[in-house]
Structure formats: C-alpha cells, structure tokens
Amino acid sequence: MQSKQWYLDAMSAERLWKISTGEGVKVAVIDSGVRATPSLKGNVLPGKDVTGAPGGAEDDYSGHGTTMAELIAGSGQGGGLKGLAPDAEIIPVRTTTGKELGKETGDSPAAIRAAADSDARIINMSFGSDFMSQAEKAAVKYASSKGKLLFAGVGNDAKTKNFVGYPAAYPQVVGVSAADRSGKVAKFSEFGEYVDLAAPGLDIPRWCDDTFRSYCDEGGGGTSAATAIASASAALVWSKHPDWTANQVLRVLIDTAGRDWPKDEPSDYLGYGLIRPARNVVKGEGKPGPADVDPITNKKTAGAGSDGGGSTPGASAPAGTPSQPGKGAASDGKETAVAERASGDDGSNLLWPVLGGLAAVVVIGGGATAAVRARRRA
C-alpha cells in the first residue's frame, strides 16, 4: 500500500523522518475504533469507548478509525499503511459516526471530553455533521481550554449541499479540506470560512471494511484522510519542538502552508494553504510567536502550556458521518480549481502547486470574490 501513498514523496517524508517522526506526541483518534493492526503494533495506547455498544476502543466497527490511525502513525509493517508521523502514539476514542452500531449519533460530546482528558496533544476528528450541538460545542471549548490542538474534516458534500460542517466549524477547531496530488481542491470538499488548511485527500488507500482482510486503493480519501494527514503534520512539528503550545504549532503550520495569495485573505477552499511540515521540520521556517495567542484571531487563549499546547482556533462540525466521500466520489480525481505550481522551496520531491491569482477566480466562480473572513468567531 505504501507505493499508493503518493503524498509521502510529495511531502518529503523521507527527509522529514531524518529529523522528526512524531515521537513523544500522542494523538487521540475519535472515530469508529482503532484495531492494533501489524502497522500499528506498539503504537496504540489504551483508549475509551463512549458508545455503550459491545466491544471497546480497539474494536473498529467499520475500518475507518483504523485507517485514520495508520495514516497518522502506521509503521507500514505487514504491508500496511505508513503513517506520516510513524512514531506518534494513538489514543483511540470510539464514538458513533453513523448508524453502524444501530443507533443515531449523539455521543461525540462525551468522546471529545474523553480525548480532552487524555494525554493526547492532538485530537483528530475525521467525521462531521450538518448540525451544531450545544453539548458538542461546549466539549470542543473544554478540549481547547486543556491546550489541545483539534483537527476535523470539513465534509464531502460540496456538490450536493455544502452545509457548514461540525465540528470543523467550531471556533476552536482547525477545519481541513481535501486536495489532490497537484494541489487542487477536490470537487467534493466542502468550502466556506471554516476551512483553515488543506491536505492530501484523494486516492488515499484505506481498509475496505471491518473484516480487515484487504485495503482498497481506488476512490479513497476525502476530508477524513486529509484531517489525519494534517494531524500527523502537527505531530511532526510538535515532536521537534516539544515545548511549544498548540497555538505555536498551528501558527507555524499556517505560516509555512503552500499558497500564493495573501495570508490574511484565506481561501474558502484551501484556507491558509496546503500543509507542508517540511518547511519547518527540515528548513526551520515559520515563527512560533506567543504561546498564549490564537494565531488567527490574535486574541489571548486559555490553557496554553507545553504539556498540551494552547487553545487552538478553527472551524468544524458535530459528529455524524465519517468525512469520506461516497463510492466513486474521489475516484475520478476531478477538482474544482485550476492551480499553478509552487516553487518547491520546501524541499518537496513533487512540487505542490498552490491556488491563487487567476486560479482563485476559477475556483470561486459564480461571481463570488475571495473576501477576507472574520474567522473563529466565539
């Protein structure tokens, strides 16, 4: 499967791993559970199941959570997926991401609070819902106050409805959109002012189902996979700079993201740009700035501390379905944007193009303009 993971070369993974592998950083994966596959052997810590269903945190009822965990911290053993941060550790938090467990969603607030109370510095939420929940909103705020860095997928229904997705749209969550190997935003990737960063999200291998007999390498990805890769990128940076807070890690990820538009005019499609951890980890670019200041609102935050980071802003939505496109949604590899190639000065083996100029006009279309957004409203 590693030969199918095109983004590892594009993101200069081999060069990254000579400096940082995510060691010392724990990532809570709120999902369908995480099975300790050969690729995850030794990297899955005791977790928590909030579903009330039979099994536990290491019983994955769909294969989705295990895929996310492998994309973050897989070793590649047994022919499995190689994580971008292979020495990070996973804390699984099993929640209800659909109707697989025979009940409606509603336990995401408990899952987020469990992740907040864990030793994880990063919380990965590769799921989303069209509806805001006050309980979920409070749980996200609680996790932020504990110094966690939260990532969530913005959703995969841009072609049908493009509702604001939660938890990606909450002020304390980093909303992640999906891009292809040329840096174009995927047609299915939802858009709006809650998009903060973009990461690879097309043609990403995944476990086919809960039988764990084989991987599927066509049509996989979505903003689920993009979120996991963003979480792994943060783990690489945090592992290199263990004394930084979440605010500082996020600020550097924003500063070093690939874009050719002004940083203070984020795109509704790719946010502040394509995530490129090599620019910091390998080249030392990006300034962490103040530990207790939100890098987007420039306001002071609570909970800044080196044991878990500062509160981090963002945009995302309530637990519902995994942030993965439906069958065939990503298989054609089509995107909505025309893109220009980036300079490649981050050391990438494959140049990641960035959107801007004429391309931004093409992406937005319909007479809309790339207006500056008031981000992360309380």
DABELRA-V874830 format. One record per residue. N is the residue number from 1. RES is the residue in one small letter. PSI is psi in whole degrees, 0 to 359 (none if undefined). OMEGA is omega in radians with two decimals (NA if undefined). D_LAST is the distance of its C-alpha to the last C-alpha in whole Angstrom. Layout:
N/RES/PSI/OMEGA/D_LAST  N/RES/PSI/OMEGA/D_LAST
This chain:
1/m/333/-3.10/42  2/q/330/3.12/41  3/s/341/3.11/43  4/k/350/-3.10/40  5/q/73/-3.03/37  6/w/329/-3.04/38  7/y/342/3.13/34  8/l/318/3.06/36  9/d/318/-3.10/38  10/a/329/-3.10/36  11/m/11/3.10/33  12/s/47/-3.06/36  13/a/317/-3.10/36  14/e/322/3.10/40  15/r/322/3.09/39  16/l/314/-3.03/35  17/w/344/3.05/37  18/k/342/-3.08/40  19/i/318/-3.10/37  20/s/136/3.10/34  21/t/7/-3.09/34  22/g/5/-3.11/31  23/e/137/3.10/33  24/g/357/-3.12/32  25/v/129/3.11/28  26/k/138/3.14/27  27/v/121/3.05/25  28/a/125/3.12/24  29/v/103/3.10/25  30/i/111/-2.99/23  31/d/208/-3.07/26  32/s/8/-3.03/29  33/g/165/-3.14/31  34/v/116/3.08/32  35/r/140/3.13/36  36/a/77/3.11/38  37/t/168/3.08/40  38/p/325/-3.14/42  39/s/337/-3.11/40  40/l/5/-3.09/37  41/k/125/3.12/40  42/g/351/-3.09/39  43/n/0/3.13/35  44/v/118/-3.13/34  45/l/166/3.07/33  46/p/136/-3.11/33  47/g/206/-3.11/30  48/k/141/3.07/29  49/d/122/-3.13/30  50/v/7/-3.04/27  51/t/332/-3.04/29  52/g/2/3.13/32  53/a/163/3.10/34  54/p/149/3.14/37  55/g/197/-3.13/37  56/g/192/-3.05/35  57/a/334/-3.14/32  58/e/12/3.01/35  59/d/104/-3.09/36  60/d/117/-3.06/34  61/y/359/3.12/35  62/s/343/-3.06/34  63/g/347/-3.08/35  64/h/312/-3.10/31  65/g/322/3.12/30  66/t/321/3.08/33  67/t/314/-3.14/32  68/m/317/-3.14/29  69/a/319/3.13/30  70/e/322/3.10/33  71/l/332/3.12/31  72/i/307/-2.92/30  73/a/22/3.11/32  74/g/145/3.11/36  75/s/342/-3.07/39  76/g/358/3.14/41  77/q/150/3.12/43  78/g/20/-3.13/45  79/g/15/-3.11/45  80/g/186/3.14/41  81/l/145/3.08/38  82/k/122/3.14/37  83/g/152/3.09/34  84/l/334/3.08/32  85/a/73/-2.92/32  86/p/345/3.11/35  87/d/7/2.98/35  88/a/162/3.12/31  89/e/146/-3.06/31  90/i/131/2.98/30  91/i/106/-3.10/28  92/p/136/3.02/28  93/v/108/-3.06/26  94/r/126/3.11/28  95/t/177/3.11/26  96/t/111/-3.11/27  97/t/3/3.14/26  98/g/213/-3.13/28  99/k/16/-3.07/31  100/e/330/-3.09/33  101/l/12/3.07/33  102/g/21/3.10/34  103/k/162/3.11/31  104/e/167/3.11/28  105/t/169/3.14/25  106/g/357/-3.12/23  107/d/10/3.13/23  108/s/324/3.10/20  109/p/317/3.12/18  110/a/322/-3.14/21  111/a/317/-3.13/22  112/i/320/3.11/18  113/r/323/3.09/19  114/a/317/3.10/23  115/a/322/3.13/22  116/a/326/-3.12/19  117/d/358/3.13/22  118/s/181/3.11/25  119/d/3/-3.13/26  120/a/141/3.01/24  121/r/330/-3.07/22  122/i/139/3.08/21  123/i/119/-3.14/20  124/n/124/-3.12/21  125/m/87/-3.12/20  126/s/58/3.11/22  127/f/171/3.14/22  128/g/163/3.11/20  129/s/158/3.11/19  130/d/353/-2.98/19  131/f/136/3.08/17  132/m/142/3.09/14  133/s/130/3.12/15  134/q/323/3.12/13  135/a/319/3.12/15  136/e/319/3.10/14  137/k/317/3.12/10  138/a/323/3.13/11  139/a/320/3.10/14  140/v/316/3.12/12  141/k/321/3.09/10  142/y/314/3.13/13  143/a/320/3.11/15  144/s/320/-3.14/12  145/s/340/3.10/13  146/k/4/3.08/17  147/g/21/-3.13/17  148/k/153/3.03/17  149/l/115/-3.01/17  150/l/131/3.08/16  151/f/142/3.07/17  152/a/150/3.10/18  153/g/142/-3.09/20  154/v/350/3.10/18  155/g/164/-3.00/21  156/n/28/-3.08/25  157/d/33/-3.10/25  158/a/329/-3.07/25  159/k/346/-3.09/29  160/t/321/-3.08/28  161/k/321/-3.12/25  162/n/50/3.02/22  163/f/155/3.00/19  164/v/130/-3.08/16  165/g/142/3.09/16  166/y/142/0.23/14  167/p/3/-3.08/14  168/a/334/-3.05/14  169/a/359/3.06/11  170/y/148/-3.05/8  171/p/332/-3.05/6  172/q/6/-3.06/9  173/v/141/3.07/12  174/v/112/3.13/14  175/g/130/-3.04/15  176/v/127/3.05/19  177/s/168/-3.06/22  178/a/136/3.10/25  179/a/158/3.12/28  180/d/186/-3.04/32  181/r/346/3.08/34  182/s/1/3.10/35  183/g/8/3.13/31  184/k/145/3.11/30  185/v/140/-3.12/27  186/a/147/3.13/29  187/k/328/-3.10/29  188/f/343/-3.02/28  189/s/120/-3.10/24  190/e/157/-3.00/22  191/f/159/-3.12/20  192/g/185/-3.07/17  193/e/354/3.11/14  194/y/359/3.06/13  195/v/124/-3.09/16  196/d/318/-3.14/16  197/l/162/3.09/19  198/a/150/3.13/23  199/a/164/3.12/25  200/p/133/-3.09/29  201/g/15/3.08/29  202/l/143/3.11/32  203/d/48/3.11/35  204/i/125/-3.14/34  205/p/154/-3.11/37  206/r/161/2.95/35  207/w/135/-3.05/37  208/c/322/-3.09/39  209/d/192/-3.06/38  210/d/2/3.10/38  211/t/339/3.12/42  212/f/42/3.09/41  213/r/333/-3.09/45  214/s/160/3.03/43  215/y/154/2.98/41  216/c/134/-3.07/40  217/d/14/3.09/40  218/e/138/3.05/39  219/g/11/-3.11/36  220/g/167/3.08/34  221/g/236/-3.06/31  222/g/182/3.14/28  223/t/347/3.00/24  224/s/304/-3.13/25  225/a/320/3.12/27  226/a/321/3.12/25  227/t/316/3.13/22  228/a/319/3.13/25  229/i/326/3.06/27  230/a/318/3.10/23  231/s/318/3.11/23  232/a/322/3.10/27  233/s/317/3.11/26  234/a/322/3.12/24  235/a/322/3.11/26  236/l/315/-3.14/29  237/v/316/-3.09/27  238/w/327/3.10/26  239/s/323/3.11/30  240/k/329/-3.10/31  241/h/71/-3.01/29  242/p/342/-3.12/28  243/d/358/3.11/27  244/w/160/3.02/24  245/t/173/3.10/20  246/a/322/3.10/18  247/n/317/-3.09/16  248/q/320/3.09/20  249/v/313/-3.13/21  250/l/320/-3.14/18  251/r/318/3.14/19  252/v/321/3.09/23  253/l/322/3.10/22  254/i/314/-3.11/20  255/d/324/-3.03/23  256/t/4/3.13/26  257/a/148/-3.13/25  258/g/122/3.13/27  259/r/160/2.99/27  260/d/29/3.01/29  261/w/163/-3.12/26  262/p/139/-3.11/24  263/k/330/-3.12/21  264/d/10/3.06/19  265/e/66/-3.06/20  266/p/146/3.13/19  267/s/141/3.06/20  268/d/349/-3.08/19  269/y/319/-3.10/22  270/l/7/3.10/22  271/g/231/3.13/19  272/y/1/3.04/20  273/g/183/-3.14/23  274/l/128/-3.06/25  275/i/130/-3.07/25  276/r/80/-3.07/28  277/p/337/-3.12/28  278/a/332/-3.12/32  279/r/330/3.05/31  280/n/309/-3.03/30  281/v/318/-3.09/32  282/v/316/-3.01/35  283/k/351/3.09/35  284/g/19/-3.13/32  285/e/160/3.10/30  286/g/133/3.13/27  287/k/128/-3.08/25  288/p/328/3.12/23  289/g/193/-3.08/22  290/p/143/-3.07/20  291/a/331/-2.98/20  292/d/23/-3.14/17  293/v/128/3.09/15  294/d/124/-3.07/12  295/p/348/-3.12/15  296/i/316/-3.14/12  297/t/343/-3.06/10  298/n/27/3.08/13  299/k/152/3.13/11  300/k/146/-3.13/13  301/t/158/3.08/12  302/a/159/2.99/13  303/g/14/3.12/16  304/a/127/3.12/18  305/g/149/-3.05/21  306/s/348/3.13/24  307/d/346/-3.14/25  308/g/354/3.13/21  309/g/175/3.12/19  310/g/169/3.13/16  311/s/139/-3.08/13  312/t/134/3.13/12  313/p/179/3.06/10  314/g/204/3.13/10  315/a/120/-3.13/11  316/s/192/-3.00/13  317/a/169/-3.05/14  318/p/155/-3.10/16  319/a/135/3.12/20  320/g/252/-3.12/22  321/t/151/3.06/25  322/p/145/-3.11/25  323/s/62/-3.12/24  324/q/134/-3.09/28  325/p/157/3.10/29  326/g/176/-3.08/32  327/k/128/3.09/36  328/g/354/-3.05/37  329/a/325/-3.11/33  330/a/356/-2.98/34  331/s/335/-3.11/37  332/d/351/3.06/38  333/g/19/-3.12/36  334/k/148/-3.14/35  335/e/169/-3.11/32  336/t/351/-2.97/31  337/a/150/2.88/31  338/v/137/-3.06/34  339/a/152/3.05/33  340/e/151/-3.13/35  341/r/138/3.08/36  342/a/169/-3.10/34  343/s/338/-3.12/36  344/g/20/-3.09/36  345/d/3/3.07/36  346/d/4/3.12/34  347/g/11/-3.14/37  348/s/141/3.05/37  349/n/325/3.07/40  350/l/124/-3.07/38  351/l/129/3.10/37  352/w/114/3.12/33  353/p/157/3.12/33  354/v/153/-3.05/30  355/l/141/3.08/29  356/g/177/3.13/29  357/g/231/3.13/31  358/l/324/-3.12/33  359/a/320/-3.12/32  360/a/323/3.12/28  361/v/319/-3.14/30  362/v/318/-3.11/31  363/v/313/-3.03/28  364/i/312/3.04/26  365/g/180/3.04/29  366/g/19/3.12/30  367/g/2/3.14/29  368/a/161/3.13/26  369/t/159/3.14/25  370/a/77/-3.09/22  371/a/151/3.05/20  372/v/139/-3.06/18  373/r/147/2.97/14  374/a/100/-2.98/11  375/r/156/2.99/9  376/r/57/3.06/6  377/r/145/-3.12/4  378/a/none/NA/0
